[in-house]
């Protein structure tokens, strides 16, 4: 788990900033996480710090294409 701040949701992409200054954009969020946190609509979640677990999903037909998916979020 790493620590990251949720910054925005726009056009299907979830943006988080990590403690080391890196920005990572996620295309997918596990449905269980979306049940807990309405990242699309709840503006109070913006700029909130979370412990985040995510995975890299490689497309079968193109190993160079990686999708990042949030697996879990826990408020800090």
VEXDRENMAR-970417 format. One line per 8 residues: number of its first residue (from 1); their letters; for each residue x, y, z of N, C-alpha, C, CB. Coordinates in nm, 4 decimals, decimal comma. Glycine has a CB too. Layout:
<pts>
NUM> a> X:Y:Z:X:Y:Z:X:Y:Z:X:Y:Z ~ ...
</pts>
This chain:
<pts>
1> xxxxxxxx> 0,0839:-0,1183:0,0000:0,0000:0,0000:0,0000:0,0878:0,1238:0,0000:-0,0951:0,0002:0,1211 ~ 0,0409:0,2213:-0,0748:0,1093:0,3501:-0,0798:0,0103:0,4585:-0,0397:0,1685:0,3777:-0,2218 ~ 0,0631:0,5763:-0,0104:-0,0216:0,6889:0,0255:-0,0357:0,7810:-0,0942:0,0358:0,7651:0,1468 ~ -0,1603:0,8223:-0,1220:-0,1866:0,9106:-0,2352:-0,3055:1,0003:-0,2026:-0,2132:0,8288:-0,3647 ~ -0,3097:1,1140:-0,2702:-0,4188:1,2098:-0,2549:-0,5050:1,2033:-0,3804:-0,3646:1,3552:-0,2306 ~ -0,6357:1,1857:-0,3609:-0,7280:1,1852:-0,4742:-0,7454:1,3279:-0,5228:-0,8654:1,1223:-0,4353 ~ -0,7188:1,3513:-0,6512:-0,7255:1,4855:-0,7061:-0,8488:1,5099:-0,7915:-0,6037:1,5125:-0,7865 ~ -0,8855:1,4135:-0,8776:-0,9993:1,4420:-0,9653:-1,0500:1,3170:-1,0358:-0,9608:1,5467:-1,0683
9> xxxxxxxx> -1,1719:1,3315:-1,0855:-1,2312:1,2349:-1,1783:-1,2759:1,3153:-1,2987:-1,3518:1,1541:-1,1129 ~ -1,2320:1,2729:-1,4163:-1,2715:1,3438:-1,5382:-1,2686:1,2474:-1,6563:-1,1783:1,4655:-1,5646 ~ -1,3791:1,2426:-1,7291:-1,3895:1,1619:-1,8513:-1,3477:1,0162:-1,8317:-1,3051:1,2234:-1,9599 ~ -1,3843:0,9583:-1,7174:-1,3545:0,8172:-1,6935:-1,2188:0,7894:-1,6327:-1,3648:0,7437:-1,8196 ~ -1,1434:0,8924:-1,5965:-1,0098:0,8755:-1,5401:-1,0035:0,9331:-1,3992:-0,9046:0,9424:-1,6295 ~ -0,9414:0,8578:-1,3092:-0,9255:0,8966:-1,1695:-0,7790:0,9333:-1,1475:-0,9708:0,7816:-1,0722 ~ -0,7540:1,0552:-1,1008:-0,6170:1,1023:-1,0838:-0,5808:1,1077:-0,9357:-0,5989:1,2408:-1,1486 ~ -0,4650:1,0485:-0,9039:-0,4104:1,0501:-0,7679:-0,2678:1,1030:-0,7726:-0,4146:0,9080:-0,7035
17> xxxxxxxx> -0,2301:1,1779:-0,6694:-0,0928:1,2243:-0,6531:-0,0328:1,1478:-0,5365:-0,0861:1,3796:-0,6294 ~ 0,0868:1,0932:-0,5595:0,1532:1,0109:-0,4588:0,2512:1,0927:-0,3756:0,2258:0,8945:-0,5253 ~ 0,2906:1,0334:-0,2612:0,3757:1,1033:-0,1649:0,5105:1,1463:-0,2227:0,3987:1,0155:-0,0454 ~ 0,5556:1,0782:-0,3259:0,6843:1,1137:-0,3868:0,6689:1,2183:-0,4981:0,7517:0,9884:-0,4427 ~ 0,5472:1,2700:-0,5162:0,5235:1,3727:-0,6170:0,4745:1,3204:-0,7508:0,6473:1,4491:-0,6385 ~ 0,4716:1,1894:-0,7677:0,4234:1,1307:-0,8934:0,2727:1,1420:-0,9041:0,4656:0,9838:-0,9042 ~ 0,2264:1,1606:-1,0258:0,0835:1,1598:-1,0552:0,0534:1,0328:-1,1333:0,0400:1,2877:-1,1353 ~ -0,0529:0,9638:-1,0962:-0,0921:0,8424:-1,1669:-0,2402:0,8511:-1,1976:-0,0597:0,7147:-1,0837
25> xxxxxxxx> -0,2751:0,8157:-1,3214:-0,4131:0,8201:-1,3669:-0,4627:0,6766:-1,3816:-0,4262:0,8988:-1,5016 ~ -0,5760:0,6498:-1,3185:-0,6355:0,5159:-1,3189:-0,7571:0,5143:-1,4096:-0,6743:0,4718:-1,1757 ~ -0,7641:0,4107:-1,4927:-0,8790:0,3943:-1,5819:-0,9899:0,3125:-1,5178:-0,8356:0,3285:-1,7113 ~ -0,9540:0,2321:-1,4182:-1,0515:0,1442:-1,3556:-1,0411:0,1525:-1,2041:-1,0319:-0,0002:-1,4024 ~ -1,1551:0,1352:-1,1390:-1,1620:0,1255:-0,9938:-1,2507:0,0060:-0,9614:-1,2173:0,2583:-0,9286 ~ -1,2046:-0,0779:-0,8715:-1,2815:-0,1969:-0,8343:-1,4204:-0,1540:-0,7864:-1,2076:-0,2790:-0,7236 ~ -1,5261:-0,2245:-0,8288:-1,6630:-0,1885:-0,7884:-1,6823:-0,1801:-0,6372:-1,7601:-0,2887:-0,8447 ~ -1,6113:-0,2618:-0,5621:-1,6194:-0,2578:-0,4156:-1,5743:-0,1209:-0,3630:-1,5327:-0,3706:-0,3534
33> xxxxxxxx> -1,4709:-0,0643:-0,4251:-1,4214:0,0672:-0,3845:-1,5242:0,1745:-0,4186:-1,2863:0,0982:-0,4528 ~ -1,5846:0,1637:-0,5360:-1,6839:0,2629:-0,5773:-1,8095:0,2569:-0,4911:-1,7209:0,2424:-0,7234 ~ -1,8374:0,1406:-0,4302:-1,9492:0,1311:-0,3364:-1,9193:0,2105:-0,2093:-1,9784:-0,0163:-0,3017 ~ -1,7934:0,2104:-0,1691:-1,7516:0,2816:-0,0479:-1,7355:0,4313:-0,0719:-1,6207:0,2238:0,0041 ~ -1,6770:0,4656:-0,1848:-1,6411:0,6042:-0,2134:-1,6935:0,6445:-0,3508:-1,4882:0,6238:-0,2061 ~ -1,7790:0,7437:-0,3542:-1,8336:0,7944:-0,4804:-1,7344:0,8955:-0,5394:-1,9753:0,8602:-0,4588 ~ -1,6265:0,8432:-0,5951:-1,5189:0,9289:-0,6464:-1,5640:1,0173:-0,7614:-1,4025:0,8441:-0,6913 ~ -1,6649:0,9753:-0,8336:-1,7134:1,0541:-0,9476:-1,7873:1,1794:-0,9036:-1,8044:0,9696:-1,0347
41> xxxxxxxx> -1,8663:1,1701:-0,7968:-1,9582:1,2785:-0,7623:-1,9326:1,3491:-0,6294:-2,0940:1,2257:-0,7606 ~ -1,8699:1,2811:-0,5343:-1,8526:1,3377:-0,4003:-1,7296:1,4285:-0,3970:-1,8394:1,2250:-0,2945 ~ -1,7525:1,5573:-0,4077:-1,6436:1,6545:-0,4124:-1,5663:1,6629:-0,2814:-1,6979:1,7906:-0,4476 ~ -1,6249:1,6159:-0,1712:-1,5540:1,6191:-0,0433:-1,4372:1,5203:-0,0400:-1,6506:1,5887:0,0707 ~ -1,4343:1,4249:-0,1326:-1,3241:1,3285:-0,1385:-1,2009:1,3856:-0,2071:-1,3686:1,2032:-0,2106 ~ -1,2177:1,4936:-0,2803:-1,1030:1,5556:-0,3478:-1,0073:1,6117:-0,2444:-1,1490:1,6672:-0,4451 ~ -0,8803:1,5932:-0,2723:-0,7708:1,6356:-0,1841:-0,7655:1,5553:-0,0540:-0,7849:1,7833:-0,1518 ~ -0,8385:1,4442:-0,0484:-0,8314:1,3556:0,0684:-0,7201:1,2542:0,0466:-0,9679:1,2834:0,0932
49> xxxxxxxx> -0,6491:1,2243:0,1542:-0,5382:1,1296:0,1485:-0,5886:0,9884:0,1775:-0,4271:1,1692:0,2488 ~ -0,5406:0,8933:0,0986:-0,5794:0,7528:0,1112:-0,4565:0,6636:0,1107:-0,6748:0,7123:-0,0022 ~ -0,4733:0,5471:0,1728:-0,3804:0,4371:0,1504:-0,4398:0,3635:0,0301:-0,3629:0,3415:0,2807 ~ -0,3602:0,3435:-0,0737:-0,4126:0,2895:-0,1992:-0,3357:0,1633:-0,2389:-0,4043:0,3953:-0,3119 ~ -0,4101:0,0669:-0,2883:-0,3529:-0,0527:-0,3487:-0,4036:-0,0575:-0,4922:-0,3913:-0,1839:-0,2684 ~ -0,3117:-0,0824:-0,5853:-0,3518:-0,0875:-0,7257:-0,2729:-0,1942:-0,7993:-0,3321:0,0490:-0,7930 ~ -0,3228:-0,2307:-0,9164:-0,2568:-0,3301:-1,0009:-0,2404:-0,2734:-1,1410:-0,3373:-0,4629:-1,0046 ~ -0,1430:-0,3289:-1,2105:-0,1231:-0,2980:-1,3525:-0,1833:-0,4123:-1,4321:0,0298:-0,2776:-1,3877
57> xxxxxxxx> -0,2701:-0,3804:-1,5269:-0,3337:-0,4817:-1,6108:-0,2818:-0,4623:-1,7524:-0,4908:-0,4718:-1,6053 ~ -0,2166:-0,5654:-1,8057:-0,1629:-0,5590:-1,9417:-0,2652:-0,6142:-2,0395:-0,0296:-0,6374:-1,9526 ~ -0,2847:-0,5437:-2,1479:-0,3764:-0,5889:-2,2526:-0,3169:-0,7108:-2,3222:-0,4047:-0,4752:-2,3552 ~ -0,4008:-0,8113:-2,3505:-0,3547:-0,9351:-2,4118:-0,2915:-0,9142:-2,5481:-0,4685:-1,0307:-2,4243 ~ -0,3495:-0,8259:-2,6274:-0,3016:-0,8090:-2,7640:-0,1908:-0,7044:-2,7773:-0,4161:-0,7715:-2,8526 ~ -0,1602:-0,6315:-2,6693:-0,0568:-0,5288:-2,6760:0,0096:-0,5162:-2,5392:-0,1164:-0,3922:-2,7216 ~ 0,1255:-0,5811:-2,5248:0,1944:-0,5818:-2,3960:0,2449:-0,4440:-2,3551:0,3099:-0,6782:-2,4006 ~ 0,2502:-0,3499:-2,4479:0,2943:-0,2148:-2,4157:0,1826:-0,1310:-2,3547:0,3476:-0,1467:-2,5398
65> xxxxxxxx> 0,0586:-0,1758:-2,3680:-0,0562:-0,1026:-2,3161:-0,0882:-0,1515:-2,1748:-0,1792:-0,1193:-2,4094 ~ -0,0803:-0,0597:-2,0782:-0,1048:-0,0932:-1,9384:-0,2208:-0,0087:-1,8873:0,0230:-0,0707:-1,8519 ~ -0,3122:-0,0733:-1,8170:-0,4215:-0,0043:-1,7503:-0,3983:-0,0193:-1,6005:-0,5623:-0,0614:-1,7936 ~ -0,4124:0,0895:-1,5274:-0,3987:0,0856:-1,3820:-0,5371:0,0790:-1,3199:-0,3204:0,2092:-1,3293 ~ -0,5527:-0,0136:-1,2238:-0,6826:-0,0320:-1,1580:-0,6652:-0,0217:-1,0060:-0,7456:-0,1699:-1,1969 ~ -0,7469:0,0627:-0,9436:-0,7479:0,0755:-0,7979:-0,8165:-0,0473:-0,7399:-0,8201:0,2071:-0,7523 ~ -0,7488:-0,1155:-0,6483:-0,8046:-0,2345:-0,5843:-0,8628:-0,2030:-0,4470:-0,6978:-0,3420:-0,5716 ~ -0,8023:-0,1080:-0,3741:-0,8561:-0,0720:-0,2425:-0,8136:0,0700:-0,2065:-0,8082:-0,1721:-0,1338
73> xxxx> -0,8994:0,1347:-0,1265:-0,8714:0,2679:-0,0718:-0,9086:0,2676:0,0753:-0,9495:0,3796:-0,1491 ~ -0,8223:0,3289:0,1560:-0,8509:0,3451:0,2990:-0,8112:0,4875:0,3364:-0,7736:0,2379:0,3875 ~ -0,9048:0,5644:0,3919:-0,8702:0,7008:0,4315:-0,7579:0,7020:0,5350:-0,9931:0,7725:0,4869 ~ -0,6736:0,8026:0,5247:-0,5623:0,8174:0,6205:-0,6071:0,9060:0,7342:-0,4352:0,8766:0,5521
</pts>
